[in-house]
Amino acid sequence: MSSSKFARTLAGAAAGLALAGVAIGCGAGPGAAEPSSVKLTVTDGFGAKTLVERSDAQVAGGDTVMRFLQRNAKVETRYGGGFVQAIDGLKGGREGARPVDWFYFVNGILEDEGAGSVKVREGDRVWWDRHDWGSATNTPAVVGSFPEPFVSGTGGKKFSTRIECQEALDDACETVQKKFGEDLGLVVGKSRIGTEGGFENLRVIVGRWPAVRVDRSLVRIEDGPKSSGVYAKMSKDGKQLTVLDARGKAVQELGPGTGFIAATRWREDAPTWVVTGTDDAGVRAAAAAFDESVLAEKFALAVSPEGQAVALPAADAPAEGAAG
C-alpha cells in the first residue's frame, strides 16, 4: 500500500463506518444470522506479544470487524470512529520517530477497507496487530492465521487450493499435501511449478528458490518488504536468506539448511504461499514446519539450520521454539 493509499484507507475507514453506523451503534439487525467459531487475536510488534486471544470470541449476527473488536476488547477510535487508535490502552502513533499503527487481517489477508465496513463471517480469524509500518506500508498476506484462508476464504468466498511442486522435491510436497488432506480434510490440486492460470486459486509453491522465483508475486521478495511485505530477502541464487528487522535492516544471514515460509500477493490475485529453502534440506525443513502450531501469529517464518523457528521480522529477543 503506498503512503497515499494508506491515507485514503484512513479516510475510507471513516466513511465506511459512517455508512455502517446503525450496525456499529446498535449491533445486529432483526433476523441476522449469528456466526460462531470466530477467533480474535490482538498482538503487538508483528505478533511478538499477544494481548488478546479468544478462540470463541463474542459475536452477534451482522457484526462488522469493528463491532466485533469492541465486543471483546477496549477500543479507542479516531476519524469519526473508523480508525482504531488504541486497543486495551495500547496506542498507535509514533515511537522513536517511527510510525506505529493498528492493522487487521481477516483469515490472513490484509483488509484495506475500514473495519466498520467488513462483516464478520462464520469461522473467520480476525487478527489485529500494532506494528511499525515505516519499511512496508502494505503486508498483503501473512501465514499466522493458518489454516486460513484455505478453509474459509475471504468475504464469504472460498478458494480452491493448488500445490505447485518442484519435481525433485515431491516428498516435501507430499508433506504439505498431507497437512491439507489428513489434518484439514481439504482436497487440493497438484501441479508443477509455473502452471498457467488459476490465479483465483490459493497457491502453495514448494521448491528451491531458483525454481519458485519464476512466480511474479514471489520474485518481489528479493527486493525486500517495501515490495513484497515480507521481512526477509532471498538471494537470487537461493543460497542465502537475509533476516530483516522491523526497520528493514539485515540482522542475520542464514545459509545451507535454511527453510522459509511466507505469503504475499500480486495485485488482486489470491495470496500465494511459498515453502522454500536454500537447498533441498531447507525445503524439507520448511515443509515440516508447515503446521498451525509453528506458524501461529507469525507474519512469515524462517527455519534455521539448527531447526529453530525464526519469526519474521526479527524480534529483539532470540527466536523461540523449534520447527518440529
C-alpha positions as CSV (number, residue, x, y, z in Angstrom):
1,M,0.0,0.0,0.0
2,S,1.5,3.4,-1.0
3,S,1.5,6.2,1.5
4,S,-1.2,7.9,-0.5
5,K,-3.3,4.7,-0.5
6,F,-2.7,4.4,3.3
7,A,-4.1,7.9,3.7
8,R,-7.1,7.1,1.5
9,T,-7.6,4.0,3.6
10,L,-7.9,6.0,6.7
11,A,-10.4,8.3,5.1
12,G,-12.3,5.4,3.6
13,A,-12.4,3.8,7.1
14,A,-14.2,6.8,8.5
15,A,-16.6,6.9,5.5
16,G,-17.3,3.2,5.7
17,L,-18.0,3.4,9.4
18,A,-20.4,6.3,8.8
19,L,-22.3,4.2,6.3
20,A,-22.4,1.3,8.7
21,G,-23.3,3.5,11.7
22,V,-26.5,1.6,12.6
23,A,-24.7,-1.7,12.8
24,I,-21.9,-0.3,14.9
25,G,-24.1,1.6,17.2
26,C,-26.9,-0.9,17.7
27,G,-25.4,-4.3,16.9
28,A,-27.2,-6.9,14.8
29,G,-30.4,-6.2,13.0
30,P,-33.5,-8.4,13.2
31,G,-33.1,-11.8,11.7
32,A,-29.3,-11.5,11.2
33,A,-27.6,-14.9,11.3
34,E,-25.2,-15.2,14.1
35,P,-21.8,-16.6,13.2
36,S,-19.9,-18.8,15.5
37,S,-16.4,-20.1,16.0
38,V,-14.9,-16.7,15.2
39,K,-11.4,-16.2,16.6
40,L,-10.0,-12.9,17.7
41,T,-6.2,-12.3,18.1
42,V,-4.7,-9.0,19.1
43,T,-0.9,-8.7,19.1
44,D,1.9,-6.1,19.2
45,G,5.0,-5.9,17.2
46,F,4.3,-8.3,14.2
47,G,2.8,-10.9,16.6
48,A,5.7,-10.8,19.1
49,K,3.4,-10.1,22.0
50,T,-0.1,-11.5,22.4
51,L,-2.6,-9.1,24.1
52,V,-5.9,-10.9,23.3
53,E,-6.5,-14.4,22.1
54,R,-10.1,-15.8,22.1
55,S,-10.9,-18.8,20.0
56,D,-14.6,-18.4,20.6
57,A,-15.0,-14.7,20.9
58,Q,-18.3,-13.0,21.5
59,V,-20.0,-12.1,18.2
60,A,-23.5,-11.3,17.0
61,G,-25.2,-11.5,13.6
62,G,-24.5,-8.5,11.5
63,D,-21.3,-7.6,13.4
64,T,-18.6,-5.7,11.5
65,V,-15.0,-6.3,12.3
66,M,-15.0,-3.1,14.3
67,R,-18.1,-4.0,16.3
68,F,-16.7,-7.5,16.9
69,L,-13.5,-6.0,18.3
70,Q,-15.4,-3.6,20.5
71,R,-17.4,-6.6,22.0
72,N,-14.1,-8.3,23.0
73,A,-11.6,-5.5,23.8
74,K,-11.5,-1.9,25.0
75,V,-11.1,0.2,21.9
76,E,-10.4,3.9,21.2
77,T,-11.1,5.2,17.7
78,R,-10.3,8.3,15.6
79,Y,-11.5,9.8,12.3
80,G,-15.2,9.6,13.3
81,G,-14.9,6.1,14.7
82,G,-13.5,4.5,11.6
83,F,-9.8,4.1,12.6
84,V,-8.5,2.2,15.6
85,Q,-6.3,4.4,17.7
86,A,-5.8,2.0,20.7
87,I,-6.7,-1.5,21.9
88,D,-6.7,-2.2,25.6
89,G,-4.8,1.1,26.1
90,L,-2.0,0.4,23.6
91,K,-2.0,3.3,21.1
92,G,-0.8,3.9,17.6
93,G,1.1,7.0,16.6
94,R,4.9,7.3,16.7
95,E,7.5,5.6,18.7
96,G,11.2,6.5,18.4
97,A,10.3,8.7,15.4
98,R,8.8,5.7,13.7
99,P,5.2,5.3,12.6
100,V,3.3,2.7,14.5
101,D,-0.4,1.8,14.0
102,W,-3.0,-0.9,14.1
103,F,-3.6,-3.1,11.1
104,Y,-6.0,-6.0,10.7
105,F,-6.2,-9.2,8.8
106,V,-9.2,-11.5,8.2
107,N,-8.1,-15.1,7.6
108,G,-4.5,-14.0,7.0
109,I,-5.3,-11.4,4.3
110,L,-4.8,-7.6,4.9
111,E,-8.1,-5.7,4.6
112,D,-7.8,-2.2,3.1
113,E,-11.4,-1.3,3.8
114,G,-12.4,0.3,7.1
115,A,-13.2,-2.2,9.9
116,G,-16.7,-0.7,10.1
117,S,-17.4,-1.9,6.5
118,V,-16.2,-5.5,6.7
119,K,-18.6,-8.2,8.0
120,V,-17.6,-11.0,10.3
121,R,-18.4,-14.4,8.9
122,E,-18.6,-18.0,10.2
123,G,-15.2,-19.4,11.0
124,D,-13.3,-16.1,10.5
125,R,-10.0,-15.5,12.2
126,V,-9.6,-11.8,12.8
127,W,-6.1,-10.6,13.7
128,W,-5.3,-7.1,14.8
129,D,-1.6,-6.2,15.1
130,R,0.1,-3.0,16.0
131,H,3.4,-2.5,14.3
132,D,6.0,-0.2,12.7
133,W,5.0,0.4,9.0
134,G,7.8,2.7,8.1
135,S,9.5,0.0,6.0
136,A,6.4,-1.6,4.5
137,T,3.0,0.1,4.3
138,N,1.5,-3.0,2.8
139,T,1.8,-6.5,4.1
140,P,-0.8,-8.1,1.9
141,A,-0.9,-11.6,3.5
142,V,0.6,-13.4,6.5
143,V,1.0,-17.1,7.5
144,G,0.0,-16.7,11.1
145,S,-3.7,-17.4,10.7
146,F,-3.2,-20.9,9.2
147,P,-5.2,-22.9,8.3
148,E,-6.9,-19.8,7.0
149,P,-7.6,-18.7,4.3
150,F,-7.6,-22.2,3.0
151,V,-10.6,-23.3,5.0
152,S,-12.9,-20.2,5.0
153,G,-11.5,-18.0,2.2
154,T,-12.4,-14.3,2.5
155,G,-15.6,-12.3,2.4
156,G,-17.7,-15.4,2.2
157,K,-15.8,-16.6,-0.9
158,K,-13.9,-19.8,-0.6
159,F,-10.9,-20.6,-2.8
160,S,-9.7,-23.8,-4.3
161,T,-6.1,-24.6,-3.4
162,R,-3.4,-25.8,-5.6
163,I,0.1,-27.0,-4.6
164,E,2.8,-26.4,-7.2
165,C,5.8,-28.6,-6.8
166,Q,9.3,-28.9,-7.9
167,E,9.8,-32.4,-9.3
168,A,12.9,-33.2,-7.3
169,L,11.1,-32.4,-4.1
170,D,7.9,-34.4,-4.3
171,D,8.5,-35.7,-0.8
172,A,8.3,-32.1,0.6
173,C,5.2,-31.5,-1.5
174,E,3.6,-34.7,0.0
175,T,4.3,-33.4,3.5
176,V,2.4,-30.2,2.7
177,Q,-0.4,-32.0,0.9
178,K,-0.9,-34.3,3.8
179,K,-1.4,-31.3,6.1
180,F,-4.4,-30.3,3.9
181,G,-5.8,-33.7,3.4
182,E,-5.2,-35.6,6.6
183,D,-5.4,-32.8,9.1
184,L,-7.8,-30.4,7.5
185,G,-9.9,-32.7,5.3
186,L,-9.4,-30.5,2.2
187,V,-9.0,-31.7,-1.3
188,V,-6.2,-29.8,-3.1
189,G,-4.9,-29.9,-6.6
190,K,-1.3,-30.5,-7.5
191,S,0.8,-29.4,-10.4
192,R,4.3,-28.5,-11.4
193,I,5.7,-25.0,-10.7
194,G,4.8,-22.5,-13.4
195,T,1.4,-23.9,-14.4
196,E,-0.5,-21.2,-16.2
197,G,-3.8,-19.8,-15.0
198,G,-5.7,-20.3,-11.8
199,F,-4.7,-17.1,-10.1
200,E,-8.0,-17.0,-8.4
201,N,-6.8,-20.1,-6.6
202,L,-4.8,-20.1,-3.4
203,R,-1.4,-21.5,-4.5
204,V,1.3,-23.0,-2.3
205,I,4.5,-23.2,-4.2
206,V,7.0,-25.8,-2.9
207,G,10.6,-25.9,-4.1
208,R,14.1,-24.4,-4.0
209,W,14.2,-20.7,-4.6
210,P,15.7,-20.6,-8.1
211,A,12.6,-22.7,-9.2
212,V,9.9,-20.8,-7.3
213,R,11.2,-17.3,-8.1
214,V,9.6,-17.5,-11.6
215,D,6.3,-16.6,-9.9
216,R,5.6,-12.9,-10.3
217,S,4.4,-12.4,-6.7
218,L,7.3,-14.3,-5.1
219,V,10.2,-12.8,-7.0
220,R,9.5,-9.5,-5.3
221,I,10.7,-11.0,-2.0
222,E,14.2,-10.5,-3.3
223,D,13.6,-6.7,-3.2
224,G,12.6,-6.6,0.5
225,P,9.5,-5.6,2.4
226,K,8.6,-2.5,0.5
227,S,7.9,-4.6,-2.5
228,S,6.6,-7.8,-1.0
229,G,5.6,-7.0,2.6
230,V,7.9,-9.9,3.7
231,Y,10.7,-9.1,6.1
232,A,13.3,-11.3,4.6
233,K,15.3,-11.3,1.3
234,M,16.3,-14.3,-0.7
235,S,19.4,-14.1,-2.8
236,K,18.8,-14.7,-6.5
237,D,20.7,-17.9,-6.4
238,G,18.7,-19.0,-3.4
239,K,21.7,-19.9,-1.3
240,Q,21.2,-17.3,1.4
241,L,18.2,-15.9,3.3
242,T,18.7,-12.5,4.9
243,V,16.6,-12.0,8.0
244,L,15.3,-8.4,8.4
245,D,14.1,-6.5,11.5
246,A,11.0,-4.2,11.6
247,R,13.0,-1.4,10.1
248,G,14.0,-3.5,7.1
249,K,17.7,-3.8,8.3
250,A,19.6,-7.0,7.9
251,V,20.2,-8.8,11.3
252,Q,21.1,-12.3,10.3
253,E,22.3,-14.3,7.3
254,L,21.2,-17.9,7.0
255,G,22.8,-20.3,4.6
256,P,22.6,-24.1,3.9
257,G,19.8,-26.0,5.5
258,T,17.5,-22.9,5.9
259,G,13.8,-23.1,5.4
260,F,11.4,-20.3,4.6
261,I,7.6,-19.9,4.6
262,A,5.9,-16.7,3.6
263,A,2.7,-15.4,1.9
264,T,2.4,-12.4,-0.4
265,R,0.0,-11.3,-3.2
266,W,0.1,-9.9,-6.7
267,R,-2.4,-7.1,-7.0
268,E,-5.9,-8.5,-6.6
269,D,-4.9,-12.1,-7.1
270,A,-5.5,-14.6,-4.3
271,P,-2.5,-14.8,-2.0
272,T,0.4,-17.0,-2.9
273,W,2.3,-19.0,-0.3
274,V,5.8,-20.3,-0.6
275,V,7.5,-23.2,1.1
276,T,11.1,-23.0,0.1
277,G,14.7,-23.1,1.3
278,T,18.3,-22.5,0.5
279,D,18.7,-26.2,-0.6
280,D,16.8,-29.4,-0.6
281,A,17.3,-29.8,3.2
282,G,15.9,-26.3,3.8
283,V,12.8,-27.0,1.7
284,R,12.1,-30.2,3.6
285,A,12.6,-28.3,6.9
286,A,10.1,-25.7,5.8
287,A,7.6,-28.4,4.8
288,A,7.9,-30.0,8.2
289,A,7.2,-26.6,9.8
290,F,4.0,-26.1,7.7
291,D,1.8,-26.5,10.8
292,E,-0.6,-24.3,12.7
293,S,1.4,-24.8,16.0
294,V,4.5,-23.4,14.3
295,L,3.0,-20.7,12.1
296,A,0.6,-19.2,14.6
297,E,0.8,-15.4,15.0
298,K,3.8,-15.1,12.6
299,F,3.9,-12.8,9.6
300,A,6.4,-15.1,8.0
301,L,8.8,-17.8,9.1
302,A,12.4,-18.9,8.7
303,V,13.7,-22.2,9.9
304,S,17.3,-22.0,10.9
305,P,19.8,-24.8,10.0
306,E,19.6,-25.8,13.7
307,G,15.8,-26.3,13.4
308,Q,14.7,-23.1,15.2
309,A,11.6,-21.3,14.1
310,V,12.6,-17.7,13.5
311,A,9.6,-15.3,13.3
312,L,9.9,-12.6,10.6
313,P,10.6,-9.7,11.0
314,A,13.3,-10.5,13.6
315,A,12.4,-9.5,17.2
316,D,14.8,-8.0,19.6
317,A,14.8,-11.2,21.7
318,P,16.2,-14.6,20.4
319,A,13.8,-16.7,18.4
320,E,11.9,-19.3,20.5
321,G,10.6,-22.7,19.7
322,A,11.5,-25.4,17.3
323,A,10.2,-26.1,13.9
324,G,9.2,-29.7,14.8
